[in-house]
Amino acid sequence: MSGAMIDTAGAPKMRRGFPLSAYLICAGGIVWREGLRFVHQRERFVSALVRPLLWLFIFAAGFRQVLGVSIIAPYKTYILYEVYIAPGLVGMILLFNGMQSSLSMVYDRETGTMKTLLVSPLPRWYLLCSKLFAGVAVGVVQVYVFFAIAWFWEVRPDWLGYLSALPAIFLAGLMLGALGMLLSSLVQQLENFAGVMNFVIFPMYFASSALYPLWRVQESSPLLYRICQFNPFTHAVELIRFALYRQFNTDAFLIVLGCTIVFLGGAILAYDPARGLISRKRQ
């Protein structure tokens, strides 16, 4: 009996005693698996680019004369409508990618793959964070492919702008991916997640500054303007917009960082087998 007590007491020590290489191997395996899944699902890559490119090539051409953009921060001169919506389209890529990554988590949970991952002796929060980082890395690749194509349509920030925008893009991807992960913990069936995605994606995208400046929204609807201000996607887009022109939006950064912590903390709590929503629903 005393031996059993010793073994039980020693189990947490074994969990805390993993070397750094074990954590790196685990994270590398998760990132590698996500990358392989992305490579084999070519239609996912194409569909991720079709949506923003349609807005850039078709809708922007029609709205250019109707929605002229005046001089607003961070721009120092009048700009084309295509230039204005580019950060919003980057946000669209990250938003859809975060939801697609979470959709794969629901699928893995139904097929049992997620159970295999979560029974790892490594901390569950670390596994979920590794999964989140892997999904964001895939989204960042999609974003820069979009930038390369948009360059031919006069969306051309300076080269340093592409580098300065990388941390903002990654942080925005973390926030949106964490939101998708939190939603995946609330949905038990794969068929229901598509409806949840549409319920979340479209209101977040259209009630933001992705397609039109907020001062124009305020002129037409003060209520919608308030909704846009409380929308975390608005601040993710503005963070990317300012970073593309080597400017730092402190308010947007703090809001996006705070939302990331809240969403990720909620997802980790929900996936906790002892306290999470998943275990409660199963009981």
RAVEN-V471608 format. One record per residue. RES is the residue in three letters. OMEGA is omega in whole degrees, -180 to 180 (NA if undefined). D_LAST is the distance of its C-alpha to the last C-alpha in Angstrom with 2 decimals. Layout:
res:RES omega:OMEGA d_last:D_LAST
res:RES omega:OMEGA d_last:D_LAST
This chain:
res:MET omega:178 d_last:31.15
res:SER omega:177 d_last:32.86
res:GLY omega:179 d_last:32.59
res:ALA omega:179 d_last:28.82
res:MET omega:179 d_last:28.82
res:ILE omega:180 d_last:31.13
res:ASP omega:-179 d_last:29.03
res:THR omega:179 d_last:25.88
res:ALA omega:-179 d_last:27.93
res:GLY omega:-177 d_last:29.49
res:ALA omega:178 d_last:26.38
res:PRO omega:180 d_last:26.04
res:LYS omega:178 d_last:29.77
res:MET omega:179 d_last:29.47
res:ARG omega:-179 d_last:26.98
res:ARG omega:-174 d_last:29.45
res:GLY omega:180 d_last:32.36
res:PHE omega:176 d_last:31.99
res:PRO omega:-179 d_last:35.29
res:LEU omega:-179 d_last:35.78
res:SER omega:179 d_last:36.54
res:ALA omega:178 d_last:33.02
res:TYR omega:-179 d_last:31.60
res:LEU omega:179 d_last:34.33
res:ILE omega:179 d_last:33.77
res:CYS omega:180 d_last:30.05
res:ALA omega:179 d_last:30.82
res:GLY omega:178 d_last:33.70
res:GLY omega:179 d_last:31.65
res:ILE omega:178 d_last:29.08
res:VAL omega:180 d_last:32.02
res:TRP omega:179 d_last:33.88
res:ARG omega:179 d_last:31.04
res:GLU omega:178 d_last:30.68
res:GLY omega:178 d_last:34.46
res:LEU omega:178 d_last:34.72
res:ARG omega:180 d_last:32.18
res:PHE omega:-180 d_last:34.24
res:VAL omega:-178 d_last:37.49
res:HIS omega:179 d_last:36.39
res:GLN omega:-176 d_last:35.08
res:ARG omega:179 d_last:38.47
res:GLU omega:177 d_last:37.61
res:ARG omega:179 d_last:35.09
res:PHE omega:-179 d_last:37.98
res:VAL omega:-179 d_last:40.30
res:SER omega:178 d_last:37.95
res:ALA omega:-180 d_last:37.29
res:LEU omega:-177 d_last:41.05
res:VAL omega:-177 d_last:41.92
res:ARG omega:-180 d_last:40.27
res:PRO omega:-180 d_last:42.05
res:LEU omega:175 d_last:45.26
res:LEU omega:178 d_last:45.41
res:TRP omega:-175 d_last:45.31
res:LEU omega:-173 d_last:47.88
res:PHE omega:-173 d_last:50.30
res:ILE omega:-176 d_last:50.10
res:PHE omega:-180 d_last:48.72
res:ALA omega:179 d_last:50.42
res:ALA omega:179 d_last:53.73
res:GLY omega:-177 d_last:53.47
res:PHE omega:-174 d_last:52.23
res:ARG omega:-178 d_last:54.68
res:GLN omega:-177 d_last:57.37
res:VAL omega:-176 d_last:55.13
res:LEU omega:174 d_last:52.98
res:GLY omega:-176 d_last:55.50
res:VAL omega:-180 d_last:54.17
res:SER omega:-179 d_last:56.43
res:ILE omega:177 d_last:56.76
res:ILE omega:178 d_last:53.53
res:ALA omega:9 d_last:52.04
res:PRO omega:-176 d_last:51.70
res:TYR omega:-178 d_last:54.32
res:LYS omega:179 d_last:57.98
res:THR omega:175 d_last:59.44
res:TYR omega:-176 d_last:58.68
res:ILE omega:173 d_last:56.23
res:LEU omega:179 d_last:55.31
res:TYR omega:178 d_last:52.19
res:GLU omega:180 d_last:50.96
res:VAL omega:-178 d_last:51.19
res:TYR omega:-173 d_last:49.25
res:ILE omega:-178 d_last:46.25
res:ALA omega:177 d_last:46.00
res:PRO omega:177 d_last:43.61
res:GLY omega:177 d_last:41.46
res:LEU omega:172 d_last:41.38
res:VAL omega:176 d_last:40.38
res:GLY omega:177 d_last:37.47
res:MET omega:179 d_last:36.65
res:ILE omega:-179 d_last:36.56
res:LEU omega:-180 d_last:34.25
res:LEU omega:-180 d_last:31.95
res:PHE omega:180 d_last:31.66
res:ASN omega:178 d_last:31.37
res:GLY omega:179 d_last:28.48
res:MET omega:177 d_last:26.63
res:GLN omega:178 d_last:27.61
res:SER omega:177 d_last:26.38
res:SER omega:176 d_last:22.97
res:LEU omega:178 d_last:23.05
res:SER omega:177 d_last:23.66
res:MET omega:176 d_last:20.55
res:VAL omega:178 d_last:18.45
res:TYR omega:179 d_last:20.58
res:ASP omega:179 d_last:20.21
res:ARG omega:179 d_last:16.43
res:GLU omega:-179 d_last:16.78
res:THR omega:179 d_last:19.51
res:GLY omega:-180 d_last:17.99
res:THR omega:180 d_last:20.68
res:MET omega:178 d_last:18.56
res:LYS omega:178 d_last:16.61
res:THR omega:180 d_last:20.11
res:LEU omega:-172 d_last:21.14
res:LEU omega:177 d_last:18.37
res:VAL omega:176 d_last:18.72
res:SER omega:179 d_last:22.27
res:PRO omega:177 d_last:23.49
res:LEU omega:-179 d_last:24.74
res:PRO omega:-177 d_last:22.97
res:ARG omega:179 d_last:20.26
res:TRP omega:180 d_last:22.14
res:TYR omega:178 d_last:25.18
res:LEU omega:-180 d_last:23.67
res:LEU omega:178 d_last:22.49
res:CYS omega:177 d_last:25.92
res:SER omega:176 d_last:27.69
res:LYS omega:179 d_last:25.96
res:LEU omega:-180 d_last:26.95
res:PHE omega:179 d_last:30.51
res:ALA omega:178 d_last:30.88
res:GLY omega:179 d_last:30.05
res:VAL omega:178 d_last:32.43
res:ALA omega:176 d_last:35.15
res:VAL omega:179 d_last:35.03
res:GLY omega:179 d_last:35.32
res:VAL omega:177 d_last:38.30
res:VAL omega:179 d_last:40.11
res:GLN omega:-179 d_last:39.69
res:VAL omega:-176 d_last:41.03
res:TYR omega:170 d_last:44.18
res:VAL omega:176 d_last:44.87
res:PHE omega:177 d_last:44.75
res:PHE omega:-180 d_last:47.18
res:ALA omega:179 d_last:49.51
res:ILE omega:-178 d_last:49.66
res:ALA omega:179 d_last:49.96
res:TRP omega:180 d_last:52.93
res:PHE omega:178 d_last:55.03
res:TRP omega:172 d_last:54.28
res:GLU omega:171 d_last:55.71
res:VAL omega:-168 d_last:52.47
res:ARG omega:168 d_last:54.07
res:PRO omega:-179 d_last:53.16
res:ASP omega:-173 d_last:55.09
res:TRP omega:177 d_last:53.95
res:LEU omega:177 d_last:52.90
res:GLY omega:177 d_last:50.68
res:TYR omega:-180 d_last:48.60
res:LEU omega:-179 d_last:48.09
res:SER omega:180 d_last:47.48
res:ALA omega:-176 d_last:44.82
res:LEU omega:178 d_last:42.76
res:PRO omega:179 d_last:40.94
res:ALA omega:178 d_last:40.28
res:ILE omega:-179 d_last:38.97
res:PHE omega:-180 d_last:36.69
res:LEU omega:177 d_last:35.33
res:ALA omega:177 d_last:34.82
res:GLY omega:177 d_last:33.02
res:LEU omega:-179 d_last:30.71
res:MET omega:-177 d_last:29.89
res:LEU omega:176 d_last:29.25
res:GLY omega:177 d_last:27.33
res:ALA omega:176 d_last:25.07
res:LEU omega:178 d_last:24.54
res:GLY omega:179 d_last:23.62
res:MET omega:177 d_last:21.22
res:LEU omega:179 d_last:19.50
res:LEU omega:-179 d_last:19.39
res:SER omega:178 d_last:18.02
res:SER omega:-179 d_last:14.89
res:LEU omega:-176 d_last:14.42
res:VAL omega:-177 d_last:15.21
res:GLN omega:-177 d_last:13.13
res:GLN omega:-177 d_last:16.12
res:LEU omega:-178 d_last:19.58
res:GLU omega:-177 d_last:21.39
res:ASN omega:-174 d_last:20.02
res:PHE omega:179 d_last:21.02
res:ALA omega:178 d_last:24.70
res:GLY omega:178 d_last:24.68
res:VAL omega:178 d_last:23.07
res:MET omega:-179 d_last:25.74
res:ASN omega:-180 d_last:28.50
res:PHE omega:-178 d_last:27.27
res:VAL omega:-171 d_last:27.42
res:ILE omega:-172 d_last:30.32
res:PHE omega:174 d_last:33.03
res:PRO omega:180 d_last:32.85
res:MET omega:-175 d_last:32.77
res:TYR omega:-175 d_last:35.67
res:PHE omega:177 d_last:37.95
res:ALA omega:-179 d_last:37.45
res:SER omega:178 d_last:38.83
res:SER omega:-177 d_last:42.17
res:ALA omega:-173 d_last:41.68
res:LEU omega:-177 d_last:44.10
res:TYR omega:180 d_last:46.32
res:PRO omega:-178 d_last:47.42
res:LEU omega:180 d_last:45.81
res:TRP omega:174 d_last:49.24
res:ARG omega:177 d_last:49.66
res:VAL omega:-179 d_last:46.32
res:GLN omega:179 d_last:47.41
res:GLU omega:-176 d_last:50.64
res:SER omega:-177 d_last:48.97
res:SER omega:177 d_last:45.77
res:PRO omega:179 d_last:45.13
res:LEU omega:178 d_last:41.63
res:LEU omega:178 d_last:40.71
res:TYR omega:178 d_last:42.37
res:ARG omega:179 d_last:40.07
res:ILE omega:179 d_last:36.99
res:CYS omega:180 d_last:38.38
res:GLN omega:179 d_last:38.92
res:PHE omega:180 d_last:35.31
res:ASN omega:-180 d_last:34.11
res:PRO omega:179 d_last:33.30
res:PHE omega:176 d_last:34.51
res:THR omega:-177 d_last:37.94
res:HIS omega:174 d_last:38.24
res:ALA omega:179 d_last:37.12
res:VAL omega:-180 d_last:39.91
res:GLU omega:177 d_last:42.43
res:LEU omega:178 d_last:41.66
res:ILE omega:-178 d_last:42.45
res:ARG omega:-179 d_last:45.44
res:PHE omega:-178 d_last:47.09
res:ALA omega:178 d_last:46.37
res:LEU omega:180 d_last:48.10
res:TYR omega:173 d_last:51.23
res:ARG omega:174 d_last:50.86
res:GLN omega:-176 d_last:49.87
res:PHE omega:178 d_last:47.02
res:ASN omega:-174 d_last:45.10
res:THR omega:-179 d_last:43.83
res:ASP omega:180 d_last:41.85
res:ALA omega:-180 d_last:40.06
res:PHE omega:-178 d_last:39.32
res:LEU omega:-180 d_last:37.79
res:ILE omega:-180 d_last:35.61
res:VAL omega:179 d_last:34.39
res:LEU omega:179 d_last:33.77
res:GLY omega:179 d_last:31.88
res:CYS omega:178 d_last:29.67
res:THR omega:180 d_last:29.03
res:ILE omega:-179 d_last:27.89
res:VAL omega:-178 d_last:25.61
res:PHE omega:-179 d_last:24.02
res:LEU omega:177 d_last:23.71
res:GLY omega:177 d_last:22.35
res:GLY omega:179 d_last:19.66
res:ALA omega:179 d_last:18.80
res:ILE omega:178 d_last:18.76
res:LEU omega:-178 d_last:16.51
res:ALA omega:179 d_last:14.05
res:TYR omega:176 d_last:14.14
res:ASP omega:-176 d_last:13.76
res:PRO omega:-178 d_last:10.92
res:ALA omega:-174 d_last:11.06
res:ARG omega:-170 d_last:11.63
res:GLY omega:180 d_last:11.18
res:LEU omega:-178 d_last:9.89
res:ILE omega:-180 d_last:8.72
res:SER omega:179 d_last:6.20
res:ARG omega:-180 d_last:5.09
res:LYS omega:179 d_last:5.41
res:ARG omega:177 d_last:3.81
res:GLN omega:NA d_last:0.00
